[in-house]
Amino acid sequence: MKHYKNYIFDLYGTLVDIETNEKSPSLWKKMAELYSVYGADYRPAELRRAYTSIVKEEESILGKEEDTAYPEIKLEKVFVRLYKEADHTHESIYSLNDDQLPAFSQFIANAFRVISRKRLAAYPNTEKVLKTLKERGCGVYLLSNAQYVFTMPEIEKTGLLSYFDGMFISSEHRVRKPEPEFMRELLDEYGLDKDQCVMVGNDYDSDIGIAASVGMDSIFINTFELSKDEKNKRLLAMRSRVGCTDYEPVLTVDDIGGIV
């Protein structure tokens, strides 16, 4: 494998092991209780339905604005709308005015994430790999489909923040992988030559696909132990969508430690 000047990493499932459950009834019960503190009344199932509906609505609006099939909204806006559009049938000393809503949205988004999160840790070899790349003088960048509001605390919590020379988190850029423009924005922002870069990720469509769409090399991390047949199936589906019949990752490994 050639030596690359810059490594562009996916986050979840590549550098960081995470498990969340946003379908758990207990999550929505606790979220409904939190909203009630601020005077917004929901039954748990009602809150989940409203959340899902608003997410879809906001994604549709943003997709049209950005002319993309891959919009990435800010969940803070969803949580604010949930507050504003709720029934307010009881008094609350913590009722919010418009000036207080930004801080509320950050709090409620992180509460949502913490309550729904079951596991969060960097993979055992992640820091060793990033440290080795930095020692070699390589640039280390992040291109993640994620929500800045709670992904930044998770990057900090896992101890990875100091390794990155630059980060692009999709909620801050209104689009997500595999939208090619998302990668192009990162390359332009940091003055990177795609021929000196490699994309590293665990998803054929979003990670390998975005690299293929801009003519960049990629490395596939088989985090979830896909079979040979399943890997080939997903690769062929990505090729069909992107329109590159012979593209494939330059390397496939089962563990992030295999890239150095």
PLY file of the C-alpha trace (Angstrom):
ply
format ascii 1.0
element vertex 260
property float x
property float y
property float z
element edge 259
property int vertex1
property int vertex2
end_header
0.00 0.00 0.00
1.24 3.51 -0.86
2.12 5.98 1.86
-0.46 8.72 2.32
0.17 12.22 3.57
-3.31 12.59 5.06
-5.76 10.17 6.67
-9.45 11.10 6.80
-11.36 9.04 9.34
-14.95 8.18 10.00
-15.70 8.23 13.74
-18.34 5.78 14.97
-17.60 2.16 14.13
-14.13 3.14 12.92
-12.33 4.92 15.75
-15.01 4.75 18.44
-17.20 1.87 19.59
-20.69 3.06 20.43
-24.08 1.52 21.04
-27.28 3.52 21.40
-30.95 2.60 21.60
-33.28 5.40 20.54
-36.27 3.04 20.48
-36.17 2.21 24.18
-39.46 3.03 25.95
-37.47 4.11 29.02
-35.67 6.74 26.94
-38.91 8.37 25.86
-40.37 8.12 29.35
-37.39 10.00 30.78
-37.42 12.54 27.96
-41.12 13.20 28.52
-40.39 13.72 32.21
-37.63 16.19 31.36
-39.88 18.16 29.03
-42.52 18.23 31.75
-40.05 19.97 34.08
-40.07 22.88 31.64
-43.85 22.89 31.29
-44.10 20.91 28.04
-46.52 18.02 28.28
-46.06 14.78 26.34
-46.86 11.15 26.85
-43.75 9.07 26.02
-45.13 7.48 22.84
-46.52 10.84 21.75
-43.13 12.48 22.21
-41.40 9.80 20.16
-43.91 10.22 17.32
-43.54 13.99 17.38
-39.73 13.72 17.36
-39.77 11.34 14.38
-42.22 13.52 12.48
-40.26 16.74 13.01
-36.97 15.08 12.04
-38.49 13.90 8.76
-40.01 17.31 8.10
-36.77 19.18 8.80
-34.77 16.74 6.65
-37.17 17.24 3.76
-36.91 21.01 4.01
-33.12 20.97 4.23
-32.76 18.46 1.41
-34.62 20.83 -0.90
-32.61 23.84 0.28
-29.28 22.08 -0.28
-30.46 20.11 -3.34
-29.17 16.87 -1.82
-30.48 13.43 -1.01
-28.25 13.45 2.07
-29.22 16.38 4.32
-28.02 16.58 7.91
-30.14 18.68 10.22
-29.24 20.02 13.65
-31.19 18.11 16.27
-31.18 21.19 18.50
-33.83 22.64 16.18
-35.96 19.52 16.61
-35.78 19.67 20.39
-36.71 23.37 20.38
-39.70 22.69 18.15
-40.79 19.90 20.46
-40.82 22.40 23.32
-42.61 25.13 21.41
-45.21 22.84 19.84
-46.07 20.93 23.01
-49.19 21.40 25.06
-48.36 23.54 28.08
-51.15 22.60 30.49
-49.43 23.09 33.81
-47.43 25.89 35.34
-43.66 25.57 35.60
-41.15 27.82 37.29
-38.74 26.70 34.54
-40.83 27.79 31.56
-38.47 29.06 28.88
-38.29 32.25 26.87
-36.65 32.50 23.44
-33.31 33.63 24.86
-33.10 30.48 26.97
-33.89 28.02 24.17
-30.35 27.65 22.72
-28.93 26.52 26.07
-31.97 24.30 26.64
-31.51 22.66 23.25
-27.88 21.81 24.04
-28.87 20.36 27.40
-31.82 18.32 26.13
-29.84 16.99 23.13
-27.07 15.75 25.41
-29.60 14.30 27.85
-31.16 12.41 24.94
-27.77 11.05 23.92
-26.59 10.10 27.40
-29.86 8.34 28.26
-29.92 6.43 24.96
-26.23 5.52 25.00
-25.31 2.06 26.26
-21.60 1.99 25.37
-18.92 4.48 24.36
-15.16 3.89 24.09
-12.32 4.24 21.64
-11.36 0.91 20.10
-8.28 -0.63 21.76
-5.91 0.27 18.89
-7.35 3.67 18.00
-5.00 5.89 19.99
-1.95 3.83 19.00
-2.81 4.25 15.32
-3.47 7.98 15.57
-0.31 8.53 17.58
1.75 6.55 15.04
0.34 8.58 12.14
1.10 11.85 13.92
4.65 10.69 14.65
5.09 9.96 10.94
4.05 13.52 10.13
0.71 12.55 8.60
-2.34 14.77 8.74
-5.28 13.30 10.67
-8.78 14.51 9.85
-12.32 13.58 10.81
-15.29 13.38 8.42
-18.25 12.18 10.45
-21.99 11.84 10.01
-22.91 13.06 13.44
-24.45 15.75 15.62
-21.89 18.31 16.76
-23.84 19.06 19.93
-23.16 15.65 21.47
-20.39 14.26 19.28
-17.86 16.82 20.48
-18.35 15.80 24.14
-17.96 12.16 23.06
-14.73 12.90 21.20
-13.46 14.67 24.30
-14.60 11.84 26.56
-12.76 9.22 24.49
-9.55 11.27 24.56
-9.21 11.71 20.79
-9.65 15.45 20.33
-5.95 16.37 20.32
-5.11 14.00 17.47
-7.16 15.75 14.80
-5.74 18.44 12.53
-9.26 19.22 11.37
-12.82 17.99 11.80
-15.94 18.11 9.69
-19.10 17.00 11.49
-22.10 16.77 9.21
-24.61 18.71 11.30
-22.40 21.79 10.94
-22.31 21.48 7.16
-25.95 20.63 6.39
-25.00 17.52 4.37
-23.67 14.09 5.22
-21.72 11.28 3.62
-21.92 10.04 0.89
-22.69 13.52 -0.52
-19.47 14.29 -2.49
-19.63 17.99 -1.63
-19.08 17.16 2.04
-15.67 15.68 1.22
-14.83 18.45 -1.21
-15.52 21.05 1.47
-13.08 19.35 3.82
-10.39 19.15 1.13
-10.87 22.82 0.26
-10.96 23.97 3.88
-7.62 22.38 4.74
-5.92 22.65 1.34
-5.59 18.90 0.85
-4.75 17.07 -2.38
-7.10 14.10 -2.76
-4.31 12.06 -4.36
-2.35 12.34 -1.10
-5.33 11.36 1.06
-7.07 8.14 2.04
-10.55 7.79 3.56
-10.82 5.25 6.39
-14.21 3.94 7.42
-16.47 1.00 8.17
-19.38 1.70 5.84
-19.28 0.86 2.14
-21.92 3.37 1.11
-21.05 6.43 3.16
-17.28 6.07 3.70
-16.04 4.08 0.73
-18.73 5.64 -1.44
-17.76 9.25 -0.74
-14.12 8.42 -1.49
-15.09 6.77 -4.75
-17.25 9.72 -5.76
-14.32 12.16 -5.53
-11.64 9.79 -6.87
-9.90 9.19 -3.56
-8.39 5.96 -2.21
-10.05 4.31 0.77
-9.51 1.70 3.47
-12.40 -0.43 4.70
-12.49 -1.41 8.37
-14.60 -4.57 8.71
-15.70 -3.68 12.22
-18.82 -5.79 12.19
-17.23 -8.89 10.65
-19.16 -8.90 7.39
-18.85 -12.08 5.37
-17.07 -12.07 2.03
-20.41 -12.30 0.23
-21.90 -9.45 2.23
-18.86 -7.23 1.62
-19.08 -7.92 -2.10
-22.82 -7.22 -2.12
-22.35 -3.84 -0.44
-19.39 -2.94 -2.66
-21.41 -3.69 -5.79
-24.34 -1.62 -4.52
-22.01 1.32 -3.86
-20.43 1.01 -7.31
-23.86 1.03 -8.91
-24.95 4.15 -7.03
-21.73 6.08 -7.65
-21.24 4.82 -11.19
-17.69 3.49 -10.81
-17.67 -0.14 -11.89
-14.13 -1.08 -10.87
-13.56 0.93 -7.65
-12.55 -0.94 -4.51
-10.75 -0.06 -1.28
-6.96 -0.29 -1.43
-7.02 -2.24 1.84
-9.56 -4.13 3.95
-8.74 -4.93 7.58
-10.68 -6.29 10.53
-9.20 -3.86 13.04
-8.07 -0.23 12.91
-4.63 -1.42 14.02
-4.14 -3.01 10.63
-3.72 0.27 8.76
-0.25 1.11 10.13
0 1
1 2
2 3
3 4
4 5
5 6
6 7
7 8
8 9
9 10
10 11
11 12
12 13
13 14
14 15
15 16
16 17
17 18
18 19
19 20
20 21
21 22
22 23
23 24
24 25
25 26
26 27
27 28
28 29
29 30
30 31
31 32
32 33
33 34
34 35
35 36
36 37
37 38
38 39
39 40
40 41
41 42
42 43
43 44
44 45
45 46
46 47
47 48
48 49
49 50
50 51
51 52
52 53
53 54
54 55
55 56
56 57
57 58
58 59
59 60
60 61
61 62
62 63
63 64
64 65
65 66
66 67
67 68
68 69
69 70
70 71
71 72
72 73
73 74
74 75
75 76
76 77
77 78
78 79
79 80
80 81
81 82
82 83
83 84
84 85
85 86
86 87
87 88
88 89
89 90
90 91
91 92
92 93
93 94
94 95
95 96
96 97
97 98
98 99
99 100
100 101
101 102
102 103
103 104
104 105
105 106
106 107
107 108
108 109
109 110
110 111
111 112
112 113
113 114
114 115
115 116
116 117
117 118
118 119
119 120
120 121
121 122
122 123
123 124
124 125
125 126
126 127
127 128
128 129
129 130
130 131
131 132
132 133
133 134
134 135
135 136
136 137
137 138
138 139
139 140
140 141
141 142
142 143
143 144
144 145
145 146
146 147
147 148
148 149
149 150
150 151
151 152
152 153
153 154
154 155
155 156
156 157
157 158
158 159
159 160
160 161
161 162
162 163
163 164
164 165
165 166
166 167
167 168
168 169
169 170
170 171
171 172
172 173
173 174
174 175
175 176
176 177
177 178
178 179
179 180
180 181
181 182
182 183
183 184
184 185
185 186
186 187
187 188
188 189
189 190
190 191
191 192
192 193
193 194
194 195
195 196
196 197
197 198
198 199
199 200
200 201
201 202
202 203
203 204
204 205
205 206
206 207
207 208
208 209
209 210
210 211
211 212
212 213
213 214
214 215
215 216
216 217
217 218
218 219
219 220
220 221
221 222
222 223
223 224
224 225
225 226
226 227
227 228
228 229
229 230
230 231
231 232
232 233
233 234
234 235
235 236
236 237
237 238
238 239
239 240
240 241
241 242
242 243
243 244
244 245
245 246
246 247
247 248
248 249
249 250
250 251
251 252
252 253
253 254
254 255
255 256
256 257
257 258
258 259
